[in-house]
Amino acid sequence: MELKDIASISGKGGLFKIVKPGKTGVILESLDAAKTKLVAGGSQRMSLLSEISIYTTTKDGTAALLDVLNAIKTKFGTDLGVTPESDSAKLKGFLKSVLPEFDEDRVYVSDIKKLVKWYSILLKEAPEAFESKPETKAKEV
């Protein structure tokens, strides 16, 4: 499973695997032991993890989520030293250690909490997602 196959739904905790498109929306399955299925319709905001990035102060302005997740895995492995319930300063320090150039004005503590939660879920339920390669566009002839 790759990040392009995993989504986050606004207002719903956790991550979801994209099963297939349906008549009224996209059929999703939760990435947890319950494997709950649901249909995400047009009124719900769904984001593919492959399309998410984190604001930085670099020339590019963002860092791809996959790059950040891989940096976390390289630096911390399975023991992050923080949880989504950790205090703000500790969470910001954690992200700063992985992505020193993150934009502190545009990346909120709630975003860092999501990142920590998502990392834990992916590590447990979809470790192969860390090996995904960014999609490359075919060269036009």
ChimeraX commands (.cxc) that place a marker at each C-alpha (Angstrom):
marker #1 position 0.00,0.00,0.00 radius 0.5
marker #1 position 1.30,3.44,-0.92 radius 0.5
marker #1 position 0.44,6.90,0.42 radius 0.5
marker #1 position -1.70,7.50,-2.68 radius 0.5
marker #1 position -3.94,4.65,-1.45 radius 0.5
marker #1 position -4.43,6.13,2.03 radius 0.5
marker #1 position -6.69,9.06,2.92 radius 0.5
marker #1 position -7.59,11.27,5.82 radius 0.5
marker #1 position -11.18,12.46,6.26 radius 0.5
marker #1 position -11.78,15.82,7.89 radius 0.5
marker #1 position -13.67,15.33,11.14 radius 0.5
marker #1 position -12.85,11.62,11.39 radius 0.5
marker #1 position -9.91,10.35,13.40 radius 0.5
marker #1 position -7.42,7.94,11.92 radius 0.5
marker #1 position -6.55,6.98,8.38 radius 0.5
marker #1 position -8.46,5.11,5.71 radius 0.5
marker #1 position -7.49,2.79,2.87 radius 0.5
marker #1 position -9.20,3.58,-0.41 radius 0.5
marker #1 position -11.11,0.45,-1.43 radius 0.5
marker #1 position -12.84,1.65,-4.61 radius 0.5
marker #1 position -15.02,4.39,-6.03 radius 0.5
marker #1 position -18.73,3.92,-5.47 radius 0.5
marker #1 position -21.89,5.46,-6.89 radius 0.5
marker #1 position -22.22,8.03,-4.14 radius 0.5
marker #1 position -18.55,8.50,-3.23 radius 0.5
marker #1 position -15.39,6.63,-2.40 radius 0.5
marker #1 position -15.54,3.44,-0.33 radius 0.5
marker #1 position -12.96,3.52,2.45 radius 0.5
marker #1 position -11.80,1.07,5.11 radius 0.5
marker #1 position -10.26,2.22,8.39 radius 0.5
marker #1 position -6.61,1.35,8.99 radius 0.5
marker #1 position -7.19,-0.20,12.39 radius 0.5
marker #1 position -8.21,-3.52,13.82 radius 0.5
marker #1 position -11.92,-2.77,13.36 radius 0.5
marker #1 position -11.58,-2.35,9.54 radius 0.5
marker #1 position -14.74,-0.22,9.52 radius 0.5
marker #1 position -16.01,0.63,6.04 radius 0.5
marker #1 position -17.60,3.93,5.09 radius 0.5
marker #1 position -18.47,5.95,2.02 radius 0.5
marker #1 position -16.90,9.41,1.71 radius 0.5
marker #1 position -19.28,11.55,-0.31 radius 0.5
marker #1 position -18.81,14.91,-1.96 radius 0.5
marker #1 position -19.69,16.77,1.24 radius 0.5
marker #1 position -16.73,15.30,3.14 radius 0.5
marker #1 position -13.23,16.67,2.75 radius 0.5
marker #1 position -10.89,13.81,1.88 radius 0.5
marker #1 position -7.13,14.23,1.46 radius 0.5
marker #1 position -4.80,11.62,-0.01 radius 0.5
marker #1 position -1.62,11.37,2.06 radius 0.5
marker #1 position 0.46,11.53,-1.12 radius 0.5
marker #1 position -0.87,15.05,-1.75 radius 0.5
marker #1 position -0.14,16.41,1.74 radius 0.5
marker #1 position 2.94,18.47,2.49 radius 0.5
marker #1 position 4.25,20.48,5.42 radius 0.5
marker #1 position 4.97,24.20,5.14 radius 0.5
marker #1 position 8.64,25.15,5.31 radius 0.5
marker #1 position 10.68,28.33,5.11 radius 0.5
marker #1 position 12.71,26.95,2.20 radius 0.5
marker #1 position 12.61,28.15,-1.39 radius 0.5
marker #1 position 10.16,25.33,-2.29 radius 0.5
marker #1 position 7.87,26.34,0.56 radius 0.5
marker #1 position 6.83,22.78,1.47 radius 0.5
marker #1 position 8.17,19.31,2.24 radius 0.5
marker #1 position 6.28,16.23,1.02 radius 0.5
marker #1 position 4.68,14.15,3.76 radius 0.5
marker #1 position 6.50,11.02,2.56 radius 0.5
marker #1 position 9.87,12.76,2.96 radius 0.5
marker #1 position 8.97,13.87,6.49 radius 0.5
marker #1 position 7.69,10.40,7.44 radius 0.5
marker #1 position 10.89,8.81,6.15 radius 0.5
marker #1 position 13.00,11.35,8.07 radius 0.5
marker #1 position 11.07,10.47,11.24 radius 0.5
marker #1 position 11.60,6.76,10.60 radius 0.5
marker #1 position 15.32,7.26,10.01 radius 0.5
marker #1 position 15.82,9.41,13.11 radius 0.5
marker #1 position 13.42,7.80,15.59 radius 0.5
marker #1 position 12.33,4.40,14.27 radius 0.5
marker #1 position 9.51,3.09,16.47 radius 0.5
marker #1 position 10.14,5.28,19.55 radius 0.5
marker #1 position 9.24,8.89,18.78 radius 0.5
marker #1 position 9.57,10.10,22.35 radius 0.5
marker #1 position 6.31,12.07,21.89 radius 0.5
marker #1 position 2.63,11.24,21.63 radius 0.5
marker #1 position -0.29,13.28,20.28 radius 0.5
marker #1 position -0.97,14.19,23.92 radius 0.5
marker #1 position 2.52,15.66,24.51 radius 0.5
marker #1 position 2.76,19.37,25.29 radius 0.5
marker #1 position 3.14,21.96,22.52 radius 0.5
marker #1 position 6.81,22.72,23.14 radius 0.5
marker #1 position 7.76,19.04,23.03 radius 0.5
marker #1 position 5.81,18.47,19.79 radius 0.5
marker #1 position 7.37,21.52,18.11 radius 0.5
marker #1 position 10.82,20.39,19.26 radius 0.5
marker #1 position 10.15,16.95,17.80 radius 0.5
marker #1 position 9.23,18.34,14.36 radius 0.5
marker #1 position 12.14,20.81,14.48 radius 0.5
marker #1 position 14.53,17.89,15.03 radius 0.5
marker #1 position 13.18,16.15,11.92 radius 0.5
marker #1 position 12.37,19.14,9.72 radius 0.5
marker #1 position 14.37,22.13,11.05 radius 0.5
marker #1 position 12.99,24.46,8.39 radius 0.5
marker #1 position 9.27,23.87,9.12 radius 0.5
marker #1 position 7.28,27.12,9.15 radius 0.5
marker #1 position 6.31,27.66,12.78 radius 0.5
marker #1 position 3.74,30.30,11.82 radius 0.5
marker #1 position 1.80,28.06,9.44 radius 0.5
marker #1 position 2.26,24.59,10.95 radius 0.5
marker #1 position 0.02,24.32,14.00 radius 0.5
marker #1 position 0.44,22.03,17.00 radius 0.5
marker #1 position -2.72,20.20,15.87 radius 0.5
marker #1 position -0.93,19.42,12.57 radius 0.5
marker #1 position 2.06,17.97,14.46 radius 0.5
marker #1 position -0.30,15.87,16.60 radius 0.5
marker #1 position -1.86,14.47,13.39 radius 0.5
marker #1 position 1.60,13.74,12.00 radius 0.5
marker #1 position 2.58,11.79,15.13 radius 0.5
marker #1 position -0.72,9.87,15.10 radius 0.5
marker #1 position -0.50,9.10,11.38 radius 0.5
marker #1 position 3.12,7.95,11.71 radius 0.5
marker #1 position 2.14,5.47,14.44 radius 0.5
marker #1 position -0.81,4.15,12.41 radius 0.5
marker #1 position 1.27,3.77,9.24 radius 0.5
marker #1 position 4.13,2.09,11.09 radius 0.5
marker #1 position 1.72,-0.49,12.52 radius 0.5
marker #1 position -0.82,-0.97,9.72 radius 0.5
marker #1 position 1.01,-0.06,6.49 radius 0.5
marker #1 position 4.81,-0.08,6.96 radius 0.5
marker #1 position 5.25,-0.55,3.20 radius 0.5
marker #1 position 3.93,3.01,2.70 radius 0.5
marker #1 position 7.32,4.36,3.78 radius 0.5
marker #1 position 8.85,2.78,0.71 radius 0.5
marker #1 position 6.48,4.50,-1.76 radius 0.5
marker #1 position 8.13,6.48,-4.47 radius 0.5
marker #1 position 6.73,9.84,-5.55 radius 0.5
marker #1 position 4.63,9.57,-8.69 radius 0.5
marker #1 position 6.50,10.61,-11.80 radius 0.5
marker #1 position 4.76,11.95,-14.82 radius 0.5
marker #1 position 5.37,10.29,-18.16 radius 0.5
marker #1 position 7.58,12.27,-20.46 radius 0.5
marker #1 position 5.76,13.75,-23.42 radius 0.5
marker #1 position 7.17,12.93,-26.82 radius 0.5
marker link #1:1,2 radius 0.2
marker link #1:2,3 radius 0.2
marker link #1:3,4 radius 0.2
marker link #1:4,5 radius 0.2
marker link #1:5,6 radius 0.2
marker link #1:6,7 radius 0.2
marker link #1:7,8 radius 0.2
marker link #1:8,9 radius 0.2
marker link #1:9,10 radius 0.2
marker link #1:10,11 radius 0.2
marker link #1:11,12 radius 0.2
marker link #1:12,13 radius 0.2
marker link #1:13,14 radius 0.2
marker link #1:14,15 radius 0.2
marker link #1:15,16 radius 0.2
marker link #1:16,17 radius 0.2
marker link #1:17,18 radius 0.2
marker link #1:18,19 radius 0.2
marker link #1:19,20 radius 0.2
marker link #1:20,21 radius 0.2
marker link #1:21,22 radius 0.2
marker link #1:22,23 radius 0.2
marker link #1:23,24 radius 0.2
marker link #1:24,25 radius 0.2
marker link #1:25,26 radius 0.2
marker link #1:26,27 radius 0.2
marker link #1:27,28 radius 0.2
marker link #1:28,29 radius 0.2
marker link #1:29,30 radius 0.2
marker link #1:30,31 radius 0.2
marker link #1:31,32 radius 0.2
marker link #1:32,33 radius 0.2
marker link #1:33,34 radius 0.2
marker link #1:34,35 radius 0.2
marker link #1:35,36 radius 0.2
marker link #1:36,37 radius 0.2
marker link #1:37,38 radius 0.2
marker link #1:38,39 radius 0.2
marker link #1:39,40 radius 0.2
marker link #1:40,41 radius 0.2
marker link #1:41,42 radius 0.2
marker link #1:42,43 radius 0.2
marker link #1:43,44 radius 0.2
marker link #1:44,45 radius 0.2
marker link #1:45,46 radius 0.2
marker link #1:46,47 radius 0.2
marker link #1:47,48 radius 0.2
marker link #1:48,49 radius 0.2
marker link #1:49,50 radius 0.2
marker link #1:50,51 radius 0.2
marker link #1:51,52 radius 0.2
marker link #1:52,53 radius 0.2
marker link #1:53,54 radius 0.2
marker link #1:54,55 radius 0.2
marker link #1:55,56 radius 0.2
marker link #1:56,57 radius 0.2
marker link #1:57,58 radius 0.2
marker link #1:58,59 radius 0.2
marker link #1:59,60 radius 0.2
marker link #1:60,61 radius 0.2
marker link #1:61,62 radius 0.2
marker link #1:62,63 radius 0.2
marker link #1:63,64 radius 0.2
marker link #1:64,65 radius 0.2
marker link #1:65,66 radius 0.2
marker link #1:66,67 radius 0.2
marker link #1:67,68 radius 0.2
marker link #1:68,69 radius 0.2
marker link #1:69,70 radius 0.2
marker link #1:70,71 radius 0.2
marker link #1:71,72 radius 0.2
marker link #1:72,73 radius 0.2
marker link #1:73,74 radius 0.2
marker link #1:74,75 radius 0.2
marker link #1:75,76 radius 0.2
marker link #1:76,77 radius 0.2
marker link #1:77,78 radius 0.2
marker link #1:78,79 radius 0.2
marker link #1:79,80 radius 0.2
marker link #1:80,81 radius 0.2
marker link #1:81,82 radius 0.2
marker link #1:82,83 radius 0.2
marker link #1:83,84 radius 0.2
marker link #1:84,85 radius 0.2
marker link #1:85,86 radius 0.2
marker link #1:86,87 radius 0.2
marker link #1:87,88 radius 0.2
marker link #1:88,89 radius 0.2
marker link #1:89,90 radius 0.2
marker link #1:90,91 radius 0.2
marker link #1:91,92 radius 0.2
marker link #1:92,93 radius 0.2
marker link #1:93,94 radius 0.2
marker link #1:94,95 radius 0.2
marker link #1:95,96 radius 0.2
marker link #1:96,97 radius 0.2
marker link #1:97,98 radius 0.2
marker link #1:98,99 radius 0.2
marker link #1:99,100 radius 0.2
marker link #1:100,101 radius 0.2
marker link #1:101,102 radius 0.2
marker link #1:102,103 radius 0.2
marker link #1:103,104 radius 0.2
marker link #1:104,105 radius 0.2
marker link #1:105,106 radius 0.2
marker link #1:106,107 radius 0.2
marker link #1:107,108 radius 0.2
marker link #1:108,109 radius 0.2
marker link #1:109,110 radius 0.2
marker link #1:110,111 radius 0.2
marker link #1:111,112 radius 0.2
marker link #1:112,113 radius 0.2
marker link #1:113,114 radius 0.2
marker link #1:114,115 radius 0.2
marker link #1:115,116 radius 0.2
marker link #1:116,117 radius 0.2
marker link #1:117,118 radius 0.2
marker link #1:118,119 radius 0.2
marker link #1:119,120 radius 0.2
marker link #1:120,121 radius 0.2
marker link #1:121,122 radius 0.2
marker link #1:122,123 radius 0.2
marker link #1:123,124 radius 0.2
marker link #1:124,125 radius 0.2
marker link #1:125,126 radius 0.2
marker link #1:126,127 radius 0.2
marker link #1:127,128 radius 0.2
marker link #1:128,129 radius 0.2
marker link #1:129,130 radius 0.2
marker link #1:130,131 radius 0.2
marker link #1:131,132 radius 0.2
marker link #1:132,133 radius 0.2
marker link #1:133,134 radius 0.2
marker link #1:134,135 radius 0.2
marker link #1:135,136 radius 0.2
marker link #1:136,137 radius 0.2
marker link #1:137,138 radius 0.2
marker link #1:138,139 radius 0.2
marker link #1:139,140 radius 0.2
marker link #1:140,141 radius 0.2
view
